[in-house]
Amino acid sequence: MKRYLEHMHRKPTHDRRRHALQVAGVLTAIVFVGWVTTLGVRLGTTTGTEVTDAGSLSQAAAAITSGYAGGNQLIVSTTTGY
């Protein structure tokens, strides 16, 4: 590794920057592929046991666990707290 870094240090600045951009792109692509491959698992898994800081079920979890008879449902919640 030390020899590689010395080799890169001898290169011109524009070559080092291009190489750094390539390495950053490869690492970003690896993270992106990992994120995409686990996205389906995370979106497809609903346990209904999410707990908020107050210790009660969250609004979404309560809607899922209370009287869910199956099928598709649309649940709408308001964000105003009047």
C-alpha angles and dihedrals in degrees: 000000000000090000091050092051091049089050091051091046090059092054122093119269095252091054091050092049092048090050092048089051091051092050091047090049093051093048091047090050091051092051091046093051090049090050094048094047092054095041094086092051093049095046094044096051118083116165099174092220100102110142125202125218090267090061098247128110115276118250092257093047092048090051091050097047100040113082098329105168096179131258129086119315134180113217117191123189129185123233098204116099103199 
